Amino acid sequence: MADTLIRKSARGSLALPNLADYSATCASFNWGVERLALRGLPGGGINIAFEAVDRHVQNGRGGQVALRCLSRDGVASEFTYAGLAAETNRFANMLAAIGVGRGERVFSLLGRVPQLYVTALGTLKAGAVFCPMFSAFGPEPIRARLELGGARVLVTTPQLYQRKVAALREQLPKLEHVLLVGDAAGAGIGTRSLATLMAKASDSFEIPPTGGEDMALLHFTSGTTGRPKGAVHVHAAVLQHYVTGRLALDLHPGDVFWCTADPGWVTGTSYGIIAPLVIGATLIIDAEEFDAERWYGILQEQKVDVWYTAPTAIRMLMRLGDELPARFDLSRLRFMASVGEPLNSEAVIWSQRALGRPFHDNWWQTETGGIMIANFAAMDIKPGSMGKPLPGIEAAIANVTRDGRLEFVDSPDEQGQLVLKSGWPSMFRGYLGEEERYRKCFIGDWYLSGDLARRDADGYYWFVGRADDVIKTSGHLIGPFEVEDVFMQHPAVAECGVIGKPDPVAGEIIKAFVALKPGFEPDAALHDALLAHARKRLGAVVAPKEIEFAPSLPKTRSGKIMRRLLKARELGLPEGDTSTLENA
């Protein structure tokens, strides 16, 4: 639906968004000027936790609610900025008491509970390195990350420890401290109660002089083949979090903000903790998993101003129709954004109709550390587009030549790899222990994202697909997202995944796996109707040659459709074996 345009809407009580004039802001933008909004440590240097918490206390805003935590039964507990400062000081002092210092790795394996946020910020205050893990991981992904990251401390629950970590302890000699949230009685030898340790610690702490290039965060990319990569981020990244929180998510001090991303992923740290707190918002934290009625209730009851959620969740809400959100008062909701994978155009159009405002898609990666391209509050939306680069970010479309140079693409709508001029504050500084792998991510001053995209005549960027997902059929290069987006426009389709299926004549043919909405039957008539729908909108070359109905589609833990697993099944590879797909 590239020809559809959603005009920017009225702002309600706020006359102007944070980014009112995109062109003018881009022309005058300066990272050094933006840095002046942050305070910096009293003795020099910069620390993420100081800017997110203590800066507000020193500026007289300690009484504002920083975290509002909703338990599974809906009971709310709150931390003011002053209270959060005291708790994170205790955590930092506790680390010092057990001998954990600067640069050492503190891992978390927790859900959305208050202790997760105290762990993250207390670790950063101490000058140690915070590394979150997804609590739904099985033992092997957990072991790999703890080993690769050189974990010295793990903060988790007794239940998660017994189920997923206890049997691995002998394989993790560097893991000295396992600190348990909740009743630690009977958890086993080699564990300690976090609450008991923190009760002995002072709530006063002087942050050591961390510098901008000091390691602060370690985020592991999940990947589909090979071992996970540990992307290293530094304290200087807080400037990017601050700027993108304001400009891309339109956050204002005092806003109520809800990011539904799991804290085990980079979004859950960059925008589920750091960005909203640095700006001075109140962060909603819900311990429960997805439930549509509960979610709409939270938006209403907590008077959420800005909501950041995932395409998978948006598609699940779409499946339930327009009547459910109509039962709730969402008038306070000012800005909605999507994160994690490309957002289908139909989801943007649906949200405008059903919720009264559109979702704003944006693009970034674990390696970029923050949002790079976005649909801004004051900008018209082209549904399906990633938007335009953030002020201070230089993006381009380019192809890598055989001799390893970049050839930049100037013509509108021509596909190529999305590349970024290096130097933004939250750019990753390396893959832990893999210097050669890191160097291969760059050609000169340009970071190679590995994503194929195009830029239209108006400067909007459009995601085509991962470089290794692109389908080559009869000499044409087809991005799977373009095909999936068209299927999502059909009223019967809930989800779609597209792959290239080997073919002796065409090289590959396009095959679509489709999950249907309730009330639709996977019969021959619907099969033919979907084929006709695709051919009409995509043309005969791009439209799939085959459609297979499926009750659901395989997804990663973060909710992305696993095209590689669909392809593995199509090729008859053993479950979980995608090692031969690189040349399939």
C-alpha positions as CSV (number, residue, x, y, z in Angstrom):
1,M,0.0,0.0,0.0
2,A,2.8,2.4,-0.9
3,D,0.3,4.8,-2.4
4,T,-1.6,5.1,0.9
5,L,-0.8,8.1,3.0
6,I,-1.8,8.7,6.6
7,R,-1.6,12.4,7.4
8,K,-0.2,13.6,10.7
9,S,-3.0,14.0,13.2
10,A,-3.9,16.6,15.8
11,R,-1.8,16.7,19.0
12,G,-4.4,17.2,21.6
13,S,-3.0,19.0,24.7
14,L,0.5,19.3,23.2
15,A,0.8,21.9,20.5
16,L,3.9,20.6,18.9
17,P,5.7,17.3,18.8
18,N,9.4,17.1,19.8
19,L,10.4,17.0,16.1
20,A,8.1,19.6,14.5
21,D,10.3,20.4,11.5
22,Y,12.3,17.4,10.3
23,S,14.4,19.2,7.6
24,A,15.3,22.1,9.8
25,T,16.3,19.9,12.7
26,C,18.4,17.7,10.5
27,A,20.2,20.7,9.1
28,S,21.0,22.2,12.5
29,F,21.5,18.9,14.5
30,N,24.7,18.6,16.6
31,W,25.5,15.7,19.0
32,G,27.6,18.1,21.1
33,V,24.7,20.5,21.6
34,E,22.3,17.6,22.5
35,R,24.9,16.4,25.1
36,L,24.4,19.6,27.0
37,A,20.9,18.4,28.1
38,L,22.6,15.6,30.1
39,R,24.4,16.5,33.3
40,G,27.4,14.3,33.4
41,L,29.0,13.0,36.6
42,P,30.1,15.6,39.1
43,G,33.7,14.7,38.7
44,G,33.6,14.3,35.0
45,G,32.6,11.4,32.7
46,I,29.2,10.0,32.0
47,N,27.1,7.2,33.5
48,I,23.8,5.8,32.1
49,A,22.3,5.2,35.5
50,F,23.2,8.7,36.8
51,E,21.5,10.3,33.8
52,A,18.4,8.0,34.1
53,V,17.9,8.4,37.9
54,D,20.1,10.6,40.0
55,R,20.1,13.6,37.6
56,H,16.3,13.9,38.2
57,V,16.7,13.8,41.9
58,Q,19.4,16.5,41.8
59,N,17.1,18.6,39.6
60,G,14.3,18.5,42.2
61,R,12.1,15.8,40.6
62,G,12.8,13.0,43.1
63,G,9.2,12.8,44.1
64,Q,7.9,11.9,40.6
65,V,7.0,8.3,40.0
66,A,9.7,6.6,37.9
67,L,8.3,3.0,37.8
68,R,4.8,1.8,38.3
69,C,4.9,-2.0,38.5
70,L,1.7,-4.0,37.9
71,S,1.7,-7.5,39.3
72,R,0.0,-10.5,37.6
73,D,-3.1,-9.8,39.8
74,G,-3.1,-6.1,38.9
75,V,-1.8,-4.7,42.2
76,A,0.5,-1.7,41.5
77,S,3.6,-0.7,43.4
78,E,5.6,2.4,42.7
79,F,9.1,3.7,42.9
80,T,9.8,7.5,42.8
81,Y,13.0,8.7,41.2
82,A,14.3,9.2,44.7
83,G,13.3,5.8,45.8
84,L,14.8,4.2,42.7
85,A,18.0,6.1,43.4
86,A,18.2,4.6,46.9
87,E,17.5,1.1,45.8
88,T,20.0,1.2,43.0
89,N,22.6,2.6,45.4
90,R,22.0,-0.4,47.6
91,F,22.5,-2.7,44.7
92,A,25.8,-1.0,43.7
93,N,27.0,-1.2,47.3
94,M,26.0,-4.8,47.5
95,L,28.1,-5.6,44.4
96,A,31.1,-3.8,46.0
97,A,30.6,-5.9,49.2
98,I,30.8,-9.2,47.4
99,G,33.8,-8.0,45.5
100,V,32.3,-7.3,42.1
101,G,33.8,-4.2,40.4
102,R,34.3,-2.2,37.3
103,G,33.9,-4.0,34.0
104,E,32.7,-7.3,35.5
105,R,29.6,-8.9,34.0
106,V,26.3,-9.0,35.9
107,F,23.6,-11.1,34.1
108,S,19.9,-11.1,34.8
109,L,17.4,-13.9,34.1
110,L,14.2,-12.3,35.2
111,G,10.8,-11.3,33.9
112,R,9.3,-7.8,34.3
113,V,9.7,-7.5,38.1
114,P,11.0,-4.5,40.0
115,Q,14.3,-6.2,40.8
116,L,15.2,-6.4,37.1
117,Y,15.2,-2.6,36.9
118,V,17.1,-2.2,40.1
119,T,19.7,-4.8,38.9
120,A,20.2,-3.0,35.6
121,L,20.7,0.5,37.0
122,G,22.6,-0.6,40.1
123,T,25.0,-2.5,37.9
124,L,25.6,0.5,35.7
125,K,26.1,2.7,38.7
126,A,28.8,0.4,40.0
127,G,30.7,0.6,36.7
128,A,30.0,-3.1,36.0
129,V,28.4,-4.4,32.8
130,F,24.8,-5.3,32.6
131,C,23.7,-8.2,30.4
132,P,20.0,-9.2,30.3
133,M,18.7,-12.7,29.2
134,F,15.3,-13.7,28.1
135,S,13.6,-15.7,30.9
136,A,12.0,-18.1,28.4
137,F,15.4,-19.3,27.1
138,G,16.2,-23.0,27.7
139,P,19.3,-24.2,29.5
140,E,21.6,-24.3,26.5
141,P,21.1,-20.6,25.3
142,I,21.5,-19.5,28.9
143,R,24.8,-21.5,29.4
144,A,26.2,-20.2,26.1
145,R,25.6,-16.6,27.0
146,L,26.9,-16.9,30.6
147,E,30.0,-18.6,29.3
148,L,30.7,-16.3,26.3
149,G,30.0,-13.2,28.5
150,G,32.2,-14.3,31.3
151,A,29.4,-13.9,33.8
152,R,30.5,-13.3,37.4
153,V,27.0,-12.6,38.8
154,L,23.6,-13.9,37.9
155,V,20.4,-12.4,39.3
156,T,17.4,-14.7,38.9
157,T,14.5,-16.4,40.7
158,P,14.7,-19.7,42.6
159,Q,12.4,-21.3,40.1
160,L,14.4,-20.3,37.1
161,Y,17.6,-21.2,38.7
162,Q,16.5,-24.7,39.6
163,R,14.9,-25.4,36.2
164,K,17.6,-23.8,33.9
165,V,20.9,-23.1,35.7
166,A,21.6,-25.4,38.6
167,A,22.6,-28.3,36.5
168,L,25.0,-26.1,34.5
169,R,27.0,-24.6,37.4
170,E,30.0,-27.0,37.1
171,Q,30.3,-25.8,33.4
172,L,30.5,-22.2,34.5
173,P,33.5,-21.8,36.8
174,K,33.5,-18.0,36.4
175,L,30.0,-17.7,37.8
176,E,30.7,-17.0,41.4
177,H,27.5,-15.4,42.6
178,V,23.9,-16.4,42.0
179,L,21.6,-13.9,43.7
180,L,18.0,-15.0,44.0
181,V,14.8,-12.8,43.9
182,G,12.2,-14.2,46.3
183,D,12.4,-17.1,48.8
184,A,15.8,-18.5,48.3
185,A,15.3,-21.2,51.0
186,G,16.1,-24.6,49.5
187,A,17.4,-23.2,46.2
188,G,20.7,-25.0,46.6
189,I,24.3,-24.5,47.4
190,G,26.0,-21.6,45.8
191,T,23.0,-19.2,45.9
192,R,22.3,-16.2,48.1
193,S,19.2,-14.1,48.8
194,L,19.3,-10.7,47.0
195,A,17.0,-9.1,49.5
196,T,19.2,-10.2,52.4
197,L,22.3,-8.8,50.8
198,M,20.7,-5.5,49.9
199,A,19.2,-5.1,53.4
200,K,22.7,-4.8,54.7
201,A,23.8,-2.2,52.1
202,S,23.7,1.6,52.4
203,D,21.4,3.6,50.2
204,S,24.2,6.2,49.7
205,F,26.7,5.5,46.9
206,E,29.2,7.6,44.9
207,I,29.3,6.6,41.3
208,P,32.8,5.9,40.1
209,P,34.1,8.1,37.2
210,T,32.9,6.0,34.3
211,G,33.8,7.4,30.9
212,G,31.8,7.5,27.7
213,E,33.8,4.6,26.2
214,D,33.6,2.4,29.2
215,M,31.7,-0.8,28.5
216,A,28.2,-0.6,30.0
217,L,25.9,-3.1,28.2
218,L,26.3,-6.5,26.6
219,H,23.5,-7.6,24.3
220,F,23.5,-11.0,22.7
221,T,21.9,-11.3,19.3
222,S,19.9,-14.5,19.0
223,G,20.7,-15.3,15.4
224,T,19.4,-18.3,13.4
225,T,22.7,-20.1,12.9
226,G,25.9,-20.2,14.7
227,R,26.6,-19.1,18.3
228,P,25.2,-15.9,19.7
229,K,27.2,-12.6,19.2
230,G,27.8,-10.4,22.2
231,A,27.4,-6.7,21.0
232,V,29.3,-4.3,23.3
233,H,27.8,-0.9,24.1
234,V,29.2,1.9,26.2
235,H,28.0,4.6,28.5
236,A,28.0,7.2,25.7
237,A,25.0,5.4,24.3
238,V,22.8,7.2,26.8
239,L,22.9,10.3,24.5
240,Q,21.4,8.3,21.7
241,H,18.7,6.9,24.0
242,Y,17.9,10.4,25.1
243,V,17.7,11.8,21.6
244,T,15.7,9.0,20.1
245,G,13.3,8.8,23.0
246,R,12.5,12.4,22.4
247,L,12.5,12.6,18.6
248,A,11.5,9.1,17.5
249,L,9.1,8.2,20.4
250,D,8.0,11.8,21.1
251,L,8.5,11.3,24.8
252,H,8.2,14.3,27.1
253,P,9.1,14.7,30.8
254,G,6.1,13.5,32.9
255,D,4.7,11.2,30.2
256,V,3.3,7.8,31.1
257,F,5.2,5.4,28.9
258,W,4.6,1.7,28.3
259,C,7.1,-0.5,26.4
260,T,5.9,-4.1,26.2
261,A,9.2,-5.5,25.0
262,D,10.7,-8.3,27.2
263,P,13.6,-7.0,29.3
264,G,15.8,-9.8,28.0
265,W,16.1,-8.1,24.6
266,V,17.9,-4.9,23.6
267,T,14.6,-3.0,23.2
268,G,13.6,-3.9,26.8
269,T,16.8,-2.2,28.0
270,S,17.2,0.7,25.6
271,Y,13.6,1.7,25.5
272,G,12.1,-0.3,28.3
273,I,14.5,1.2,30.9
274,I,17.0,3.8,29.8
275,A,15.3,6.2,27.3
276,P,12.1,6.9,29.2
277,L,13.9,7.4,32.5
278,V,16.6,9.7,31.0
279,I,13.8,11.8,29.7
280,G,11.9,11.8,33.0
281,A,8.8,9.8,32.2
282,T,6.8,7.4,34.3
283,L,7.5,3.8,33.1
284,I,4.7,1.2,33.2
285,I,5.9,-2.3,33.9
286,D,3.4,-5.2,33.5
287,A,4.4,-8.6,34.9
288,E,1.8,-10.5,32.9
289,E,2.2,-11.7,29.3
290,F,0.0,-10.7,26.4
291,D,-3.7,-10.5,27.0
292,A,-5.7,-8.1,24.8
293,E,-8.3,-7.1,27.3
294,R,-5.7,-6.5,30.0
295,W,-3.6,-4.5,27.6
296,Y,-6.4,-2.2,26.6
297,G,-7.3,-1.9,30.3
298,I,-3.8,-0.8,31.1
299,L,-3.8,1.8,28.4
300,Q,-7.0,3.2,29.8
301,E,-6.4,2.9,33.6
302,Q,-2.8,4.0,33.6
303,K,-3.5,6.9,31.2
304,V,-0.7,5.9,28.9
305,D,0.6,8.7,26.7
306,V,3.2,6.8,24.6
307,W,3.0,3.1,23.8
308,Y,5.8,1.0,22.2
309,T,5.0,-2.5,21.2
310,A,5.7,-5.3,18.7
311,P,4.2,-6.2,15.3
312,T,3.4,-9.7,16.6
313,A,1.3,-8.2,19.4
314,I,-0.3,-5.7,17.0
315,R,-1.3,-8.6,14.6
316,M,-2.8,-10.5,17.5
317,L,-4.9,-7.4,18.4
318,M,-6.0,-7.1,14.8
319,R,-7.2,-10.7,14.8
320,L,-9.6,-9.8,17.6
321,G,-11.2,-7.0,15.6
322,D,-12.4,-3.4,16.2
323,E,-15.1,-4.0,18.8
324,L,-12.8,-4.7,21.8
325,P,-10.8,-1.5,21.7
326,A,-14.0,0.5,21.2
327,R,-15.0,-0.5,24.8
328,F,-12.0,1.4,26.3
329,D,-11.2,5.1,26.6
330,L,-7.9,5.5,24.8
331,S,-8.1,9.3,24.5
332,R,-5.0,9.9,26.6
333,L,-2.9,7.8,24.1
334,R,-0.9,10.3,22.0
335,F,1.7,8.3,20.2
336,M,2.1,4.6,19.3
337,A,5.2,3.0,17.8
338,S,6.2,-0.5,16.7
339,V,9.5,-2.4,17.2
340,G,11.1,-5.7,16.4
341,E,10.4,-6.4,12.8
342,P,8.8,-4.6,9.8
343,L,5.2,-3.5,10.5
344,N,2.8,-4.5,7.7
345,S,0.9,-1.7,6.1
346,E,-2.4,-3.2,7.0
347,A,-1.5,-2.9,10.7
348,V,-0.9,0.8,10.4
349,I,-4.2,1.3,8.6
350,W,-6.1,-0.9,11.1
351,S,-4.7,1.0,14.1
352,Q,-5.8,4.3,12.5
353,R,-9.3,2.9,12.1
354,A,-9.7,0.9,15.3
355,L,-7.6,2.9,17.8
356,G,-8.0,6.4,16.3
357,R,-4.3,6.9,15.7
358,P,-1.6,5.0,13.6
359,F,1.3,2.9,14.8
360,H,4.6,4.5,13.8
361,D,7.2,2.0,12.6
362,N,10.9,2.4,13.0
363,W,14.1,0.5,12.3
364,W,17.2,-0.4,14.3
365,Q,19.3,-3.4,15.4
366,T,21.0,-4.7,18.4
367,E,24.2,-3.4,16.9
368,T,22.9,0.1,16.4
369,G,21.9,0.3,20.1
370,G,19.1,2.8,19.3
371,I,16.5,3.8,16.7
372,M,18.1,4.9,13.4
373,I,15.1,5.4,11.0
374,A,11.6,6.3,12.1
375,N,8.2,7.6,11.3
376,F,8.0,10.8,13.4
377,A,5.0,12.3,15.1
378,A,4.9,15.4,12.8
379,M,5.4,13.4,9.6
380,D,2.9,11.9,7.2
381,I,3.1,8.1,7.3
382,K,3.4,5.8,4.3
383,P,2.1,2.5,5.7
384,G,4.8,-0.2,5.3
385,S,7.7,2.3,5.4
386,M,10.4,2.5,8.0
387,G,10.3,6.3,7.8
388,K,13.3,8.6,7.5
389,P,16.7,8.7,9.3
390,L,17.0,10.3,12.7
391,P,18.7,13.7,12.7
392,G,22.4,13.1,13.2
393,I,22.2,9.7,11.3
394,E,23.5,9.4,7.8
395,A,21.9,6.5,6.0
396,A,22.3,5.3,2.4
397,I,21.5,2.5,0.0
398,A,24.6,0.8,-1.5
399,N,25.9,-2.4,-3.1
400,V,29.1,-4.1,-2.2
401,T,31.3,-4.7,-5.3
402,R,33.4,-7.8,-5.9
403,D,36.5,-6.0,-4.9
404,G,35.0,-5.0,-1.6
405,R,34.0,-1.4,-2.3
406,L,30.6,0.4,-1.8
407,E,28.7,1.6,-4.8
408,F,26.0,4.0,-3.6
409,V,22.6,3.9,-5.1
410,D,21.1,7.3,-5.9
411,S,18.1,6.4,-8.0
412,P,14.8,6.2,-6.1
413,D,13.3,2.8,-5.4
414,E,16.4,0.8,-6.4
415,Q,17.2,-2.0,-4.0
416,G,20.5,-2.3,-2.2
417,Q,22.0,-2.8,1.3
418,L,21.1,-0.3,4.0
419,V,24.3,1.2,5.3
420,L,24.9,3.8,8.0
421,K,27.8,6.3,8.5
422,S,29.6,5.2,11.7
423,G,30.0,7.4,14.7
424,W,26.6,7.7,16.4
425,P,26.8,7.4,20.2
426,S,25.1,4.1,20.6
427,M,26.9,2.3,17.8
428,F,28.2,-1.0,19.2
429,R,32.0,-1.0,19.9
430,G,32.6,-4.7,19.1
431,Y,31.5,-8.3,19.3
432,L,32.9,-9.6,22.6
433,G,36.0,-11.6,21.8
434,E,35.4,-11.5,18.0
435,E,37.4,-8.6,16.5
436,E,37.5,-10.1,13.0
437,R,33.7,-10.6,12.9
438,Y,33.3,-7.0,14.0
439,R,35.6,-5.6,11.3
440,K,33.6,-7.4,8.7
441,C,30.6,-5.3,9.6
442,F,32.2,-2.2,8.1
443,I,33.6,-0.9,4.8
444,G,35.5,2.2,5.6
445,D,33.3,4.5,7.7
446,W,30.1,2.7,6.8
447,Y,28.3,0.1,8.8
448,L,26.8,-2.8,6.8
449,S,23.4,-3.6,8.3
450,G,22.8,-6.8,6.3
451,D,19.3,-5.5,5.5
452,L,18.1,-4.8,2.0
453,A,16.1,-1.7,1.5
454,R,15.1,1.0,-1.0
455,R,14.6,4.7,-0.6
456,D,11.7,6.4,-2.5
457,A,11.7,9.8,-4.1
458,D,10.4,11.4,-0.9
459,G,13.3,10.1,1.2
460,Y,11.3,7.3,3.0
461,Y,13.1,4.0,3.5
462,W,11.4,0.7,2.8
463,F,12.5,-2.7,4.2
464,V,13.0,-5.4,1.5
465,G,14.4,-8.2,3.6
466,R,17.6,-9.6,5.1
467,A,20.2,-10.2,2.5
468,D,20.1,-13.9,3.1
469,D,16.3,-14.0,2.9
470,V,16.0,-12.4,-0.5
471,I,14.4,-14.8,-3.1
472,K,16.0,-15.2,-6.5
473,T,13.3,-16.3,-9.0
474,S,13.8,-16.3,-12.8
475,G,16.5,-13.6,-12.5
476,H,14.4,-11.3,-10.3
477,L,15.3,-10.4,-6.6
478,I,12.2,-10.5,-4.5
479,G,12.0,-9.3,-0.8
480,P,9.7,-11.6,1.2
481,F,8.3,-8.7,3.3
482,E,6.8,-7.1,0.2
483,V,4.9,-10.3,-0.6
484,E,3.9,-10.9,3.1
485,D,2.6,-7.3,3.3
486,V,0.2,-7.9,0.4
487,F,-1.2,-11.1,2.0
488,M,-1.7,-9.3,5.3
489,Q,-4.1,-6.9,3.4
490,H,-6.5,-9.8,2.8
491,P,-9.3,-10.0,5.4
492,A,-8.7,-13.7,6.0
493,V,-5.0,-13.6,6.7
494,A,-3.7,-13.3,10.3
495,E,0.0,-14.0,9.5
496,C,2.1,-14.8,6.6
497,G,5.7,-16.1,6.0
498,V,7.3,-16.2,2.5
499,I,10.3,-18.3,1.4
500,G,12.1,-19.2,-1.8
501,K,11.5,-22.9,-2.7
502,P,14.2,-24.5,-4.9
503,D,13.0,-25.0,-8.5
504,P,15.0,-26.5,-11.4
505,V,13.8,-23.9,-13.9
506,A,13.3,-20.6,-12.1
507,G,16.1,-21.2,-9.5
508,E,13.5,-20.5,-6.8
509,I,9.7,-20.1,-6.7
510,I,7.9,-18.1,-4.1
511,K,5.9,-20.0,-1.5
512,A,3.7,-18.4,1.1
513,F,2.7,-20.0,4.4
514,V,-0.5,-18.5,5.7
515,A,-2.2,-18.6,9.1
516,L,-5.9,-17.6,9.0
517,K,-8.1,-15.4,11.2
518,P,-10.9,-17.2,13.2
519,G,-13.9,-17.9,11.0
520,F,-12.1,-18.6,7.8
521,E,-11.6,-22.2,6.4
522,P,-8.4,-23.3,4.6
523,D,-10.3,-24.6,1.6
524,A,-9.6,-24.6,-2.1
525,A,-11.8,-21.6,-2.7
526,L,-9.8,-19.4,-0.3
527,H,-6.6,-20.8,-1.7
528,D,-7.5,-19.6,-5.2
529,A,-8.8,-16.3,-3.9
530,L,-5.5,-15.6,-2.1
531,L,-3.6,-16.4,-5.2
532,A,-5.7,-14.1,-7.3
533,H,-5.4,-11.4,-4.6
534,A,-1.5,-11.7,-4.7
535,R,-1.3,-11.8,-8.5
536,K,-3.5,-8.7,-8.9
537,R,-1.4,-6.6,-6.5
538,L,2.1,-8.1,-7.2
539,G,2.0,-9.3,-10.7
540,A,2.7,-12.8,-12.0
541,V,6.5,-12.7,-11.4
542,V,6.3,-11.6,-7.7
543,A,3.2,-13.4,-6.7
544,P,3.7,-16.8,-5.0
545,K,3.3,-20.0,-7.0
546,E,2.3,-22.0,-3.9
547,I,0.3,-21.3,-0.8
548,E,0.3,-23.6,2.2
549,F,-2.2,-23.1,5.1
550,A,-0.8,-23.5,8.6
551,P,-2.5,-23.2,12.0
552,S,0.4,-21.0,13.2
553,L,3.8,-19.9,12.0
554,P,7.1,-20.6,13.9
555,K,8.5,-17.5,15.6
556,T,11.6,-16.6,17.5
557,R,11.4,-15.9,21.2
558,S,11.0,-12.2,20.4
559,G,8.1,-12.8,18.0
560,K,9.7,-12.7,14.6
561,I,8.5,-15.2,12.0
562,M,11.3,-17.7,11.3
563,R,11.5,-17.9,7.6
564,R,14.6,-20.1,7.8
565,L,12.7,-22.7,9.8
566,L,9.9,-22.6,7.3
567,K,12.5,-23.2,4.6
568,A,14.1,-26.0,6.6
569,R,10.8,-27.8,6.9
570,E,10.2,-27.3,3.2
571,L,13.5,-28.9,2.3
572,G,13.0,-31.8,4.8
573,L,15.9,-30.8,7.0
574,P,15.9,-32.2,10.6
575,E,14.1,-30.1,13.2
576,G,16.3,-27.1,14.1
577,D,18.9,-27.8,11.5
578,T,19.4,-24.7,9.4
579,S,23.1,-25.2,8.8
580,T,22.7,-26.0,5.1
581,L,20.4,-23.1,4.3
582,E,23.2,-20.6,3.4
583,N,23.4,-22.1,-0.1
584,A,19.9,-23.5,-0.4
